[in-house]
Amino acid sequence: MKRRILTTGGAGYIGSHTTVELLKAGHSVVILDNFENSDRDRVARIPLIAGTADVRLVEGDVRDAQLMADVLKRHKIDAVVHFAGKKAVAESVANPLLYYHDNITGAVSVLSAMREVGCKKLIFSSSATVYGDTEVLPICETAPTSVSNPYGRTKLMIEEIIDDTAASLADFQAISLRYFNPVGAHASGLIGECPRGVPNNLFPYIAQAAAGIRDYIQIHGSDYETSDGTGSRDYIHVVDLARGHVAAVEHLFSASADYTPHRKVNLGTGQGYTVLQVLHAFSKACGFPVPYKRGPRRPGDVSASLADPSLSRALFGWKPELGLEEMCRDHWNFQKRERDKSNNGMCMPSLTHQIISDHAAAAETYLAAPGGRDILN
């Protein structure tokens, strides 16, 4: 059955891919984003990839509870997928108060608005960082939580806030998806991860070094207890991750779903790769060696992280299908397109106007909520 889904932060890296997959699954999507760490031109590409323009964009801040409530009511939202928030571990260590303010305030705003209008289905973008530096691998959902940085602590705090909210509201259901390490890009090359400033994650840093934007890769730590001394992570292709969100949304509306108020579910592959293994695989994808240098450990990082993804398969039949080769290939394809566009001086407004003309019926004007505006009109 078709549902109307709100994706907060839906113009971002994971949000844009999830919006595409929700649309392809036949749902209607409203994106709420303030473009603090995302780009408007990515939104214009979503209908091209999904083959439908059944998507609206409200430009605004998720921390504005009144805006949130207005969007939920105006668009008769059936479920919220909450992505919006800050996500850099190192930045959170350097400026924890910023993370506590923005991430917690945003989540409380979302939940307050949902309570106000009676929207009772939530998917929360959580993180495997809630497990901290655990000694037992792979990690299942019953593992103890032990965060090692403020970013992870905000995720865990929000999960606890959802626990309390779900206990206080009849029929409220939520799933917190604990991602491991999202990487890659859509195979079309039209959307992917394009961080502002110095990347905080491995794949975009490697991609920028391969594209000549960075001189080399800085490897943070070479004395971890792994096969080659570099940190090991469970990387998951962002398209697989996006499809996991669709499966979770549809599970909440399934007649066979249990009525657990708040589930915590891992999204990972169960396969770990070290930094050097990823670097070698990416070098193979782009056809030349990507330069790197070794350096000290980065504050807040853990030595290894590996998911036990069995619950997601049992609960809503999801399993990853794309491996490390596809992760590197698709990420490099996106990075090359971005580099070529930049070198050729291309801009995206014409694409936005093309979408409007091609999908005029779906892009009709509506009155935006106070503090927000529709930029596809």
C-alpha positions in Angstrom: 0.0 0.0 0.0 1.2 3.5 -0.9 2.2 5.6 2.1 3.2 9.3 2.5 6.6 9.4 4.1 8.5 12.4 5.6 12.3 12.1 5.4 14.0 14.7 7.6 17.4 15.4 6.2 16.2 13.7 3.1 18.5 15.7 0.8 21.6 14.3 2.5 23.7 11.3 1.6 21.6 8.5 3.1 18.4 10.4 3.0 18.5 11.0 -0.8 19.2 7.4 -1.5 16.4 6.3 0.8 14.0 8.8 -0.8 14.8 7.2 -4.2 14.2 3.7 -2.9 10.9 4.7 -1.2 9.7 6.3 -4.4 10.7 3.2 -6.4 8.7 1.1 -3.9 5.6 3.1 -4.7 5.5 5.5 -1.8 5.1 9.3 -1.8 7.9 11.3 -0.1 8.2 14.8 1.5 11.7 15.9 2.2 12.5 18.4 4.9 16.0 19.7 4.8 17.9 22.9 5.7 20.8 22.2 3.4 23.4 22.7 6.1 25.3 19.6 4.9 23.5 18.8 1.6 22.9 20.3 -1.8 19.7 21.4 -3.5 20.8 20.0 -6.9 20.8 16.4 -5.4 17.1 16.8 -4.8 16.6 17.7 -8.5 18.2 14.4 -9.5 16.0 12.2 -7.3 12.9 12.1 -9.7 15.3 11.2 -12.6 16.6 8.2 -10.8 13.3 7.0 -9.3 11.3 7.6 -12.5 8.6 9.5 -10.6 8.2 13.0 -9.3 5.9 12.1 -6.4 8.2 14.0 -4.0 8.0 17.4 -2.4 10.8 19.5 -0.8 10.3 21.8 2.2 13.3 23.9 3.0 13.4 24.3 6.8 15.0 23.2 10.1 14.0 20.0 11.8 14.5 21.8 15.2 11.5 23.9 14.5 8.7 21.9 16.1 5.9 24.1 14.7 7.3 23.7 11.2 7.5 19.9 11.8 3.9 19.7 13.0 2.7 21.9 10.1 4.4 19.7 7.5 3.0 16.5 9.1 -0.5 17.9 9.1 -0.4 19.5 5.6 0.9 16.4 3.9 -1.0 13.9 6.0 2.3 12.0 6.8 2.0 8.3 7.6 5.5 7.8 8.9 8.7 9.7 9.5 12.2 8.6 8.7 14.5 10.9 10.8 17.9 11.4 9.3 18.6 15.0 10.1 21.5 15.7 12.5 25.2 16.1 12.7 27.3 13.0 12.2 31.1 13.6 12.4 32.8 11.7 15.3 35.9 13.9 15.4 33.8 17.1 15.3 31.7 15.8 18.1 34.8 15.2 20.3 35.9 18.8 19.6 32.5 20.4 20.1 30.2 18.1 22.1 27.8 20.8 23.1 27.0 21.5 19.5 26.1 17.9 18.9 24.0 17.6 22.1 22.1 20.8 21.2 21.4 20.1 17.5 20.9 16.3 17.5 18.8 16.1 20.7 16.8 19.2 19.9 16.0 17.9 16.5 14.8 14.5 17.7 12.7 16.1 20.5 11.2 18.4 17.9 10.3 15.5 15.6 8.7 13.4 18.4 6.8 16.4 19.8 5.3 17.2 16.4 4.4 13.5 15.8 2.7 13.4 19.2 0.8 16.6 18.4 -0.6 15.4 15.1 -1.0 11.8 15.9 1.6 10.4 13.6 2.8 7.1 15.2 5.3 5.4 12.9 9.0 6.4 13.1 12.3 5.1 11.6 15.3 6.6 13.4 18.7 6.9 11.8 20.9 5.5 14.6 24.4 4.2 14.5 26.6 1.3 15.5 28.7 3.8 17.5 26.2 3.1 20.4 28.1 -0.1 21.0 31.4 1.6 21.6 34.6 -0.4 21.4 33.2 -3.8 22.1 35.3 -6.9 22.6 32.8 -9.4 21.2 32.4 -9.5 17.4 30.1 -9.6 15.5 27.8 -7.3 17.4 24.2 -8.2 17.9 21.4 -5.9 19.2 21.5 -7.3 22.7 25.2 -6.3 23.1 25.9 -3.7 25.9 25.9 -0.1 24.8 29.1 1.8 25.6 29.6 4.9 23.6 33.1 6.3 23.1 32.3 9.8 21.6 29.6 12.5 21.9 28.2 11.7 18.4 27.5 8.1 19.5 26.1 9.3 22.8 23.6 11.6 21.1 22.4 8.5 19.1 22.0 6.5 22.2 20.3 9.3 24.1 17.8 9.7 21.2 17.1 6.0 21.3 16.3 6.3 25.0 14.1 9.3 24.3 12.2 7.2 21.8 11.9 4.4 24.4 10.2 6.8 26.8 8.0 8.4 24.1 6.8 5.0 22.8 6.0 4.0 26.4 3.8 7.1 26.8 1.9 6.9 23.5 -0.6 4.2 22.7 0.1 2.4 19.3 3.3 4.3 18.8 5.9 2.2 16.9 9.6 3.0 16.1 12.6 1.2 14.7 16.1 2.5 15.3 18.3 1.3 12.6 21.9 1.0 13.8 24.0 1.5 10.7 27.5 0.3 10.5 29.5 2.2 7.8 27.5 3.5 4.8 29.6 3.9 1.6 29.3 4.0 -2.1 26.8 5.9 -4.3 23.9 5.3 -6.7 25.0 3.3 -9.8 23.8 6.2 -12.0 26.4 8.5 -10.4 23.8 11.2 -9.9 23.8 11.1 -6.1 26.4 10.1 -3.6 28.4 11.4 -0.7 29.8 14.9 -1.3 30.9 16.3 2.1 31.8 19.9 2.6 35.3 20.7 3.8 37.6 17.9 4.9 35.8 14.5 4.8 35.3 12.7 8.1 34.8 9.3 6.6 37.2 7.0 4.7 35.5 6.5 1.4 35.0 10.2 0.4 38.5 10.9 1.6 39.9 8.2 -0.7 37.7 9.3 -3.6 38.9 12.9 -3.2 42.5 11.8 -3.1 42.0 9.7 -6.2 40.4 12.7 -8.0 43.3 15.0 -7.1 41.4 17.1 -4.6 43.5 15.7 -1.7 47.2 14.9 -1.9 47.0 11.6 -0.1 45.0 9.5 2.4 45.8 10.0 6.1 45.5 6.6 7.8 44.5 7.2 11.4 46.3 4.5 13.4 48.4 1.5 12.3 48.7 -0.3 15.6 45.2 -1.7 16.0 44.8 -5.4 16.7 43.7 -6.2 13.1 45.2 -8.1 10.2 47.3 -5.2 9.0 47.2 -2.8 12.0 44.6 -0.4 10.5 41.1 -0.1 11.8 38.5 -2.6 10.5 34.9 -1.7 9.7 31.7 -3.3 8.4 31.0 -1.3 5.3 27.6 -1.3 3.7 26.6 0.0 0.3 24.3 3.0 0.7 21.8 1.5 -1.7 21.5 -1.6 0.4 21.1 0.6 3.4 18.4 2.6 1.7 16.5 -0.6 0.9 16.8 -1.5 4.5 14.9 1.6 5.4 12.1 0.8 2.9 11.9 -2.7 4.4 11.7 -1.2 7.9 9.0 1.2 6.9 6.9 -1.5 5.3 7.4 -3.7 8.3 5.8 -1.1 10.6 2.7 -1.2 8.4 2.7 -5.0 7.9 -0.2 -7.0 9.3 2.3 -9.6 10.4 4.5 -7.1 12.3 4.7 -7.5 16.0 3.8 -4.6 18.2 7.1 -4.0 20.0 7.0 -0.2 20.6 10.6 0.4 19.8 13.0 -2.0 18.0 16.7 -1.6 17.6 18.0 -3.3 14.5 21.5 -3.5 13.0 22.1 -2.7 9.3 25.4 -4.2 8.2 26.9 -6.9 6.1 28.7 -9.1 8.7 31.9 -8.7 6.7 34.7 -6.4 7.9 37.5 -4.7 5.9 40.5 -2.8 7.1 41.5 0.6 5.9 44.3 -0.8 3.7 42.0 -3.4 2.2 39.5 -0.7 1.2 42.4 1.5 -0.1 43.6 -1.4 -2.3 40.1 -2.2 -3.6 39.5 1.5 -4.4 42.8 1.7 -6.2 41.7 -1.2 -8.3 38.3 0.4 -9.1 39.9 3.7 -10.3 42.9 2.0 -12.1 45.8 3.5 -10.2 47.2 3.5 -6.7 45.8 6.1 -4.3 48.6 7.6 -2.2 48.5 7.4 1.5 50.4 8.2 4.7 50.2 6.7 8.1 49.4 8.7 11.2 48.3 8.4 14.9 44.9 7.2 16.0 42.0 9.6 15.9 40.2 10.4 19.1 36.9 8.5 19.6 37.7 5.8 17.0 37.3 2.1 17.8 39.6 -0.6 16.5 37.0 -2.8 14.8 33.3 -2.9 14.3 31.3 -5.8 12.7 27.6 -6.3 12.6 25.5 -9.4 13.2 22.7 -8.6 10.7 20.6 -11.6 11.4 17.7 -9.7 13.1 17.0 -7.5 10.1 16.7 -10.6 7.9 14.4 -12.4 10.3 12.3 -9.3 11.1 11.7 -7.8 7.7 13.6 -10.0 5.2 16.4 -7.6 4.4 19.9 -8.6 3.4 22.7 -6.7 1.6 23.4 -7.6 -2.0 26.3 -5.3 -3.0 29.9 -6.0 -2.0 33.2 -4.1 -1.7 33.8 -4.0 -5.4 30.5 -2.3 -6.1 31.0 0.1 -3.2 34.3 1.3 -4.6 33.1 1.3 -8.2 30.0 3.3 -7.6 31.7 5.8 -5.2 34.4 6.4 -7.8 31.9 6.8 -10.6 30.1 9.5 -8.6 33.3 11.2 -7.6 34.4 11.3 -11.3 31.1 12.9 -12.4 31.4 15.5 -9.7 35.0 16.3 -10.7 34.1 16.5 -14.4 31.1 18.8 -13.7 33.3 21.1 -11.6 36.0 21.2 -14.3 33.4 21.9 -17.0 31.6 24.6 -15.0 28.3 22.7 -15.1 25.5 23.9 -12.9 22.2 22.2 -11.9 19.4 24.8 -12.1 18.6 23.9 -15.7 18.1 20.3 -14.5 15.7 21.5 -11.9 13.7 23.4 -14.4 13.7 20.3 -16.7 12.2 18.2 -14.0 9.5 20.8 -13.4 8.6 20.9 -17.1 8.7 17.1 -17.5 6.6 16.4 -14.4 4.4 19.5 -14.2 1.5 17.8 -12.7 3.5 16.3 -9.9 5.3 19.6 -9.2 2.3 21.8 -8.6 2.7 24.6 -6.1 1.5 24.2 -2.5 1.7 26.7 0.4 4.9 26.0 2.3 4.9 25.9 6.1 6.1 29.0 7.9 9.9 28.9 7.9 10.0 26.5 5.0 9.5 26.8 1.2 9.1 24.5 -1.8 12.0 24.9 -4.2 10.6 22.6 -6.8 8.0 25.2 -7.9 
